[in-house]
Amino acid sequence: MEIPIFTPVRQYMNLKEEIDSAIQKVLSKGNFILGDEVKEFEDKVAQYLGVKHAIGVASGTDALQIALMAIGLKPGEEVITTPFTFVATAETIVLLGGKPVYVDIDEKTYNINPDLIEEKITEKTKAIIPVHLYGQPAEMDKILDIAKRYNLYVIEDSAQALGSEYKGKKVCTFGDIACISFFPTKNLGAFGDAGMIVTDDDELAEKIRMIRVHGSKVRYNHEILGLNSRLDTLQASVLLVKLKYLDSWNAKRIEIAKKYNDAFKDLDDVVIPYSEAYNKHIYHQYTIRTKRRDELAKFLREKGIQTAVHYPIPLHLQKAFSHLGYKQGDFPISEQYSNEVLSLPMFPELKDEEIDYVVESVKEFFKR
Ligand SMILES: *Cc1c(COP(=O)(O)O)cnc(C)c1O
């Protein structure tokens, strides 16, 4: 049986009529840049999260960069974040001349360890970017408490966690700003690149709206430097259709994760995902840990099961950041886990027989 780790095709086939007609509508109107559907989708996301402003941008990466521009990150200033994340989280800091100051992850949740943040704060620290990795909310109470005491901005990297909840409240609603990605593989995926920034702060929202159109409120009147980074109307029309199903898809992810957890919890040398009881973890990725990671991946590949490693190299050891002077051994948990994590097929359209096949195959490997 061939099982992809993810495919957008089944979701499209299930919603084909609805999506095709939404796209046709945009094509016939021709309102490709900041059309009505963008505003409508922004309003729906704001409503879904219970935030004041939702601003559509071109990608999750741009969302992070624009957020950092909006808070006025200046060259030489520091941003505290995790090294165990997708590159965009730190790349955007460095592109603006800032310095990512990493804090190792919590052994259980794989999210930034809040107890190690305070010792990294200097007079140059401007912000903290927690990442809700794999869909599991970061420890927001502790992070917000530190940010408040040191007067730091908090930008949530919610690229993997739309619909996740921390202590009964949706992520994206804790920081000064939150950044969302609708990259096709995310739990709310567009048909191309797309992203969003949300905030309750009117001033930040105004600045963000300006930055996405070259720093202008009035056309050809540029008050600040900006980017060209809008959410396409076509993508918004697709996302508007899909948003209605997000909660049911997240519920399905949780159900599949439960099946995997029940099947794998007693296997030696497998650590199943841990979720705090007060968190709603939506399993954007279902990621286990094992010392025999590469062997298991190979075994599953031969059985037709696709897997992935999120992420094989922690950011402090990436060549692109070598000028920052970090070295092997600086963040031991992240380094260890980057050799042990393996993500299994996870998307709401997985069929029962496919889930069973993944379960049986993983079990078979560990019996050998
Ligand atoms: C996907 C992702 C991003 C970037 O989003 P894009 O839409 O691909 O630019 C940023 N941070 C994290 C944690 C991500 O998973």
The ligand as an SDF file (V2000), in Angstrom:
LIG
                    3D

 15 15  0  0  0  0  0  0  0  0999 V2000
    5.6210   26.5810    7.5600 C   0  0  0  0  0  0  0  0  0  0  0  0
    6.2460   27.3250    8.6340 C   0  0  0  0  0  0  0  0  0  0  0  0
    6.6480   28.6670    8.4820 C   0  0  0  0  0  0  0  0  0  0  0  0
    6.6490   29.3640    7.1600 C   0  0  0  0  0  0  0  0  0  0  0  0
    5.4490   29.3950    6.4840 O   0  0  0  0  0  0  0  0  0  0  0  0
    5.4490   29.5220    4.8880 P   0  0  0  0  0  0  0  0  0  0  0  0
    4.0070   29.8030    4.5910 O   0  0  0  0  0  0  0  0  0  0  0  0
    5.9340   28.2440    4.3290 O   0  0  0  0  0  0  0  0  0  0  0  0
    6.3130   30.6670    4.5130 O   0  0  0  0  0  0  0  0  0  0  0  0
    7.1480   29.3250    9.5830 C   0  0  0  0  0  0  0  0  0  0  0  0
    7.2810   28.7150   10.7820 N   0  0  0  0  0  0  0  0  0  0  0  0
    6.9250   27.4330   10.9620 C   0  0  0  0  0  0  0  0  0  0  0  0
    7.0830   26.8260   12.3170 C   0  0  0  0  0  0  0  0  0  0  0  0
    6.4150   26.6880    9.8970 C   0  0  0  0  0  0  0  0  0  0  0  0
    6.0900   25.4100   10.0880 O   0  0  0  0  0  0  0  0  0  0  0  0
  1  2  1  0
  2  3  1  0
  2 14  2  0
  3  4  1  0
  3 10  2  0
  4  5  1  0
  5  6  1  0
  6  7  2  0
  6  8  1  0
  6  9  1  0
 10 11  1  0
 11 12  2  0
 12 13  1  0
 12 14  1  0
 14 15  1  0
M  END
$$$$
